[in-house]
Amino acid sequence: MERFSEPTLSDLAPPPAPAIEPVAPRANWKSWVGGALGIVILCLGIWGVRMIAGQVTIADVLADIRATPVHLLVLAAASTALSYVVLMFYDWFATRHLGYRLPFPTIAAASFASFTLAHTLGLTALTGGTVRYRIYSRVGVKAADVAAIVLMCGWTFWLGVVSVAGLGLLVSPDLSKPFADFLPGIEHWTGALMLAGVLAYLALATFWRRDFRLWRYRFILPDGRSTLLQILIGMVDLAFAGGALYLLLPEAGTPGLLSVLTIYGVAMVSGALAHAPGGLGVFEAVVLLLMPDASKSGVLAALVMWRLFYTYIPFLIGVGVVAWGEWQALRRARAAAKASAPPNRARPA
């Protein structure tokens, strides 16, 4: 008679799962096209800066900075501050659309800190998204909703900048000269396409009242009236930010306000597509190329001062806001841990 031995733990254990080799992520055609477009725009920006650099000296730029009237510096700083105030309504609009009613100081801190870091460091989804998550998650906002807030804030920016740039390219007569030697009439066709895109989205938001899926996120688009408010917020923000640059530009050769706002919008779009930190270099090259009649040293001086007001000073303040928020969160965590700790019992003698 055959004997059977007692089963051991190794005999009862399930067979080991077959080894699965990791599959490397594959880039699709969208990522290749986006990366190629960014490289092309960045190369064009570098080429433009190199072409203009031989026409300007640092001494000329510094002289133009020193010659800027103090009252224009004050007005430009005030216009920049108003731009950042309007930027806070990006987050206000997004959070209310998602059903949150958050204190405005929380919204203001999240908006200001995220935008100032994103304007300087680039990678808006990463830098701005991380700061927003740290602040909004403390007041109960879900991670998926934070991602939706970042997406809606970015969309508000694009709606505003495309609306202003499209309108300016279509109606501003001052913008024909930079494109005349390249491809006459392209600015009008580009402006018409931009405005058509905004109107098409407005129609979609008005009549599409169902769930909208983008990547793995699903949400309901703002209705037509809310979308108009969204576009208005983006346009007012661009008007204050571009207006700050307009105040600093030299009087001779500078086009009208609408043209400057259009150039500002085109430069912002180009800098965003190039994925350079804050659009640095690309933004300046586009502004210089689209203002052929203005003094190159004067425009560069205005851009240097605008960068100081709009990017670097707010960045330092934004870092302080983030540091203060983290310090307050650490203090609350320590206080909660101390309150929940059991009391120390006296040891018997």
C-alpha positions as CSV (number, residue, x, y, z in Angstrom):
1,M,0.0,0.0,0.0
2,E,1.4,3.4,-1.0
3,R,1.9,5.8,1.8
4,F,1.2,9.5,1.6
5,S,3.2,12.1,3.5
6,E,1.6,15.0,5.4
7,P,1.4,18.1,3.1
8,T,3.7,21.0,4.1
9,L,3.1,24.7,3.8
10,S,5.2,24.9,0.7
11,D,2.9,22.2,-0.9
12,L,-0.3,24.2,0.0
13,A,1.1,27.5,-1.3
14,P,-0.2,28.6,-4.7
15,P,2.1,28.3,-7.6
16,P,4.3,31.3,-8.2
17,A,2.8,33.8,-10.7
18,P,4.5,33.9,-14.0
19,A,7.0,36.8,-14.4
20,I,5.6,39.7,-16.3
21,E,8.1,41.8,-18.1
22,P,7.4,45.5,-17.7
23,V,6.2,47.2,-20.8
24,A,7.8,50.5,-21.6
25,P,5.3,53.3,-22.2
26,R,5.0,54.2,-25.9
27,A,4.7,57.8,-27.1
28,N,1.7,58.4,-29.3
29,W,1.6,60.8,-32.3
30,K,0.2,63.6,-30.1
31,S,3.2,63.6,-27.8
32,W,5.6,63.5,-30.8
33,V,3.8,66.4,-32.5
34,G,3.7,68.5,-29.3
35,G,7.3,67.9,-28.6
36,A,8.4,68.7,-32.2
37,L,6.3,71.9,-32.2
38,G,7.9,73.0,-28.9
39,I,11.4,72.4,-30.3
40,V,10.6,74.3,-33.5
41,I,9.2,77.3,-31.5
42,L,12.1,77.2,-29.1
43,C,14.6,77.2,-32.0
44,L,12.8,80.1,-33.7
45,G,12.9,82.0,-30.4
46,I,16.7,81.4,-30.0
47,W,17.2,82.4,-33.7
48,G,15.2,85.6,-33.1
49,V,17.1,86.6,-30.0
50,R,20.5,85.9,-31.7
51,M,19.4,88.0,-34.7
52,I,18.4,90.9,-32.5
53,A,21.2,90.7,-30.0
54,G,23.7,92.1,-32.5
55,Q,21.6,95.3,-32.8
56,V,21.5,96.1,-29.1
57,T,24.0,96.6,-26.4
58,I,23.5,96.1,-22.6
59,A,24.5,99.8,-22.1
60,D,21.5,100.9,-24.3
61,V,19.1,98.7,-22.4
62,L,20.3,100.0,-19.0
63,A,20.0,103.6,-20.2
64,D,16.4,103.0,-21.3
65,I,15.6,101.4,-17.9
66,R,17.0,104.4,-16.1
67,A,15.1,106.8,-18.4
68,T,11.7,105.2,-17.6
69,P,9.6,107.6,-15.6
70,V,8.8,106.6,-12.1
71,H,5.0,107.1,-12.5
72,L,5.0,104.5,-15.3
73,L,6.8,102.0,-13.1
74,V,4.2,102.5,-10.4
75,L,1.3,102.1,-12.9
76,A,2.9,99.0,-14.4
77,A,3.3,97.5,-10.9
78,A,-0.3,98.3,-10.1
79,S,-1.5,96.8,-13.4
80,T,0.5,93.6,-12.6
81,A,-1.0,93.4,-9.1
82,L,-4.5,93.7,-10.6
83,S,-3.6,90.9,-13.0
84,Y,-2.8,88.6,-10.1
85,V,-6.1,89.6,-8.4
86,V,-8.0,88.6,-11.5
87,L,-6.0,85.3,-11.7
88,M,-7.6,84.4,-8.3
89,F,-10.9,84.3,-10.0
90,Y,-9.6,81.5,-12.2
91,D,-9.6,79.2,-9.2
92,W,-12.8,80.8,-7.8
93,F,-14.6,80.0,-11.0
94,A,-13.3,76.4,-11.2
95,T,-14.0,75.6,-7.5
96,R,-17.6,76.9,-7.7
97,H,-18.2,75.0,-10.9
98,L,-17.2,71.8,-9.2
99,G,-19.5,72.5,-6.3
100,Y,-17.0,73.8,-3.6
101,R,-17.6,76.9,-1.6
102,L,-14.2,77.6,-0.2
103,P,-13.0,80.7,1.8
104,F,-11.6,83.2,-0.6
105,P,-8.3,83.5,1.4
106,T,-7.7,79.8,0.7
107,I,-8.5,80.3,-3.0
108,A,-6.3,83.4,-3.2
109,A,-3.3,81.6,-1.6
110,A,-3.7,78.6,-3.9
111,S,-4.1,80.7,-7.0
112,F,-1.3,83.2,-6.3
113,A,1.3,80.6,-5.1
114,S,0.6,78.2,-8.0
115,F,0.6,80.9,-10.8
116,T,3.7,82.6,-9.5
117,L,5.7,79.4,-9.4
118,A,4.3,78.2,-12.8
119,H,5.2,81.6,-14.4
120,T,8.8,81.2,-13.3
121,L,9.5,77.5,-13.4
122,G,7.2,76.4,-16.2
123,L,5.6,72.9,-16.2
124,T,2.3,74.4,-15.1
125,A,0.5,71.1,-14.5
126,L,3.3,69.9,-12.3
127,T,4.3,73.0,-10.3
128,G,0.8,74.7,-10.1
129,G,-0.9,71.3,-9.6
130,T,1.4,70.4,-6.7
131,V,0.8,73.7,-4.9
132,R,-2.9,73.5,-5.4
133,Y,-3.1,70.0,-4.2
134,R,-1.2,70.9,-1.0
135,I,-3.5,73.8,-0.2
136,Y,-6.9,72.4,-1.4
137,S,-6.5,68.9,0.0
138,R,-6.3,70.4,3.5
139,V,-9.8,71.8,3.1
140,G,-11.4,68.6,1.8
141,V,-11.0,68.9,-2.0
142,K,-10.5,65.5,-3.7
143,A,-7.4,64.8,-5.7
144,A,-9.4,64.3,-8.9
145,D,-11.1,67.6,-8.4
146,V,-7.8,69.4,-7.9
147,A,-6.7,68.0,-11.3
148,A,-10.0,69.3,-12.7
149,I,-9.3,72.8,-11.1
150,V,-5.9,72.9,-12.8
151,L,-7.4,71.9,-16.1
152,M,-10.2,74.6,-15.9
153,C,-7.7,77.3,-14.8
154,G,-5.6,76.5,-17.8
155,W,-8.6,76.5,-20.1
156,T,-9.7,79.9,-18.8
157,F,-6.3,81.3,-19.7
158,W,-6.5,79.8,-23.2
159,L,-10.0,81.1,-23.8
160,G,-9.0,84.6,-22.8
161,V,-5.7,84.7,-24.7
162,V,-7.1,83.2,-27.9
163,S,-10.1,85.6,-27.8
164,V,-7.9,88.7,-27.4
165,A,-5.3,87.5,-29.9
166,G,-7.9,86.5,-32.5
167,L,-9.7,89.8,-32.2
168,G,-6.5,91.8,-32.5
169,L,-5.2,89.8,-35.4
170,L,-8.5,90.3,-37.3
171,V,-9.1,94.0,-36.7
172,S,-5.8,95.7,-35.8
173,P,-4.2,97.4,-38.7
174,D,-0.8,97.7,-36.9
175,L,-0.1,94.0,-37.1
176,S,0.0,93.7,-40.9
177,K,3.6,94.9,-41.4
178,P,5.4,92.1,-39.4
179,F,3.6,89.5,-41.6
180,A,3.8,91.3,-44.9
181,D,7.1,89.9,-45.9
182,F,6.3,86.5,-44.5
183,L,2.8,85.7,-45.8
184,P,0.5,88.6,-46.4
185,G,-3.0,88.2,-44.9
186,I,-2.0,85.3,-42.6
187,E,-2.8,87.4,-39.5
188,H,-6.4,87.9,-40.6
189,W,-7.0,84.2,-41.4
190,T,-5.3,83.2,-38.1
191,G,-7.5,85.7,-36.1
192,A,-10.6,84.4,-37.8
193,L,-9.7,80.8,-37.0
194,M,-9.0,81.7,-33.4
195,L,-12.4,83.5,-33.0
196,A,-14.2,80.6,-34.8
197,G,-12.7,78.2,-32.3
198,V,-13.8,80.2,-29.3
199,L,-17.3,80.6,-30.8
200,A,-17.5,76.8,-31.5
201,Y,-16.6,76.0,-27.9
202,L,-19.1,78.5,-26.6
203,A,-21.8,76.8,-28.7
204,L,-20.7,73.4,-27.4
205,A,-20.8,74.6,-23.8
206,T,-24.3,76.1,-24.4
207,F,-25.9,73.0,-26.0
208,W,-23.9,70.1,-24.6
209,R,-25.4,69.5,-21.2
210,R,-24.0,66.0,-20.7
211,D,-20.9,64.5,-19.1
212,F,-17.7,65.5,-21.0
213,R,-14.8,63.1,-20.9
214,L,-11.2,64.3,-21.3
215,W,-8.5,61.7,-20.8
216,R,-9.6,59.9,-17.6
217,Y,-11.5,62.9,-16.2
218,R,-15.2,63.3,-16.5
219,F,-17.1,66.5,-15.8
220,I,-19.8,68.8,-17.0
221,L,-18.8,71.8,-19.1
222,P,-19.9,75.2,-17.7
223,D,-23.1,76.5,-19.5
224,G,-23.1,79.3,-22.0
225,R,-23.5,82.1,-19.5
226,S,-20.7,80.7,-17.3
227,T,-18.4,80.2,-20.3
228,L,-18.9,83.9,-21.2
229,L,-17.8,84.8,-17.7
230,Q,-14.9,82.4,-18.0
231,I,-13.8,84.1,-21.3
232,L,-14.2,87.6,-19.7
233,I,-12.0,86.6,-16.7
234,G,-9.3,85.5,-19.1
235,M,-9.5,88.6,-21.2
236,V,-9.4,91.0,-18.2
237,D,-6.4,89.2,-16.8
238,L,-4.6,89.5,-20.2
239,A,-5.6,93.1,-20.4
240,F,-3.9,94.0,-17.1
241,A,-0.8,91.8,-17.7
242,G,-0.3,93.0,-21.2
243,G,-1.2,96.6,-20.1
244,A,1.7,96.5,-17.7
245,L,4.0,95.8,-20.6
246,Y,2.4,98.5,-22.7
247,L,3.1,101.1,-20.1
248,L,6.8,100.3,-20.1
249,L,7.3,100.2,-23.8
250,P,8.9,103.3,-25.6
251,E,6.5,105.7,-27.1
252,A,8.2,105.9,-30.5
253,G,7.3,103.0,-32.8
254,T,5.0,101.2,-30.3
255,P,1.7,100.2,-31.8
256,G,-1.7,100.8,-30.2
257,L,-3.0,99.1,-27.0
258,L,-5.0,96.4,-28.8
259,S,-2.0,95.5,-31.0
260,V,0.3,95.3,-28.0
261,L,-2.3,93.0,-26.2
262,T,-2.5,90.9,-29.3
263,I,1.3,90.6,-29.5
264,Y,1.4,89.8,-25.8
265,G,-1.2,87.0,-26.3
266,V,0.7,85.6,-29.3
267,A,4.0,85.7,-27.3
268,M,2.4,84.0,-24.3
269,V,1.0,81.2,-26.5
270,S,4.4,80.8,-28.2
271,G,6.2,80.6,-24.9
272,A,3.7,78.1,-23.5
273,L,4.0,75.9,-26.6
274,A,7.8,76.0,-26.4
275,H,7.7,74.6,-22.8
276,A,10.5,77.0,-21.8
277,P,10.4,78.0,-18.1
278,G,8.1,81.0,-18.1
279,G,8.5,81.2,-21.9
280,L,11.8,82.9,-21.3
281,G,13.5,83.8,-24.5
282,V,10.6,82.8,-26.8
283,F,8.3,85.4,-25.3
284,E,10.9,88.2,-25.7
285,A,11.7,87.1,-29.3
286,V,8.1,87.2,-30.4
287,V,7.5,90.6,-28.9
288,L,10.6,92.0,-30.5
289,L,9.8,90.5,-33.9
290,L,6.3,91.8,-33.9
291,M,7.3,95.4,-33.1
292,P,9.7,96.2,-36.0
293,D,9.3,100.0,-35.7
294,A,10.1,100.3,-32.0
295,S,13.5,100.8,-30.5
296,K,15.0,97.3,-29.8
297,S,16.8,98.5,-26.7
298,G,13.6,100.2,-25.5
299,V,11.6,97.1,-26.0
300,L,14.2,94.9,-24.3
301,A,14.3,97.4,-21.4
302,A,10.5,97.2,-21.1
303,L,10.7,93.4,-21.2
304,V,13.3,93.3,-18.4
305,M,11.2,95.5,-16.2
306,W,8.0,93.6,-17.0
307,R,9.8,90.3,-16.1
308,L,10.8,91.9,-12.8
309,F,7.2,93.0,-12.0
310,Y,5.3,90.1,-13.4
311,T,7.6,87.1,-12.8
312,Y,10.4,87.5,-10.3
313,I,9.0,89.6,-7.5
314,P,5.7,87.6,-7.4
315,F,7.8,84.4,-7.5
316,L,9.6,85.4,-4.3
317,I,6.3,86.3,-2.6
318,G,4.7,83.1,-3.9
319,V,7.5,81.1,-2.3
320,G,6.9,82.9,0.9
321,V,3.1,82.0,0.7
322,V,4.0,78.4,0.2
323,A,6.4,78.3,3.1
324,W,3.9,80.0,5.4
325,G,1.2,77.6,4.5
326,E,3.5,74.6,5.1
327,W,4.6,76.0,8.4
328,Q,1.0,76.6,9.5
329,A,0.1,73.0,8.5
330,L,3.1,71.6,10.4
331,R,2.0,73.6,13.5
332,R,-1.6,72.3,13.3
333,A,-0.3,68.7,12.8
334,R,1.9,69.0,15.9
335,A,-0.9,70.5,18.0
336,A,-3.3,67.7,16.9
337,A,-0.7,65.0,17.7
338,K,-0.1,66.6,21.1
339,A,-3.8,66.8,21.9
340,S,-4.4,63.2,21.0
341,A,-1.4,61.9,22.9
342,P,-2.3,60.0,26.2
343,P,-1.5,62.0,29.4
344,N,1.7,61.0,31.2
345,R,1.0,59.0,34.4
346,A,3.0,59.7,37.5
347,R,5.3,56.8,38.3
348,P,4.7,55.3,41.9
349,A,7.4,56.0,44.4
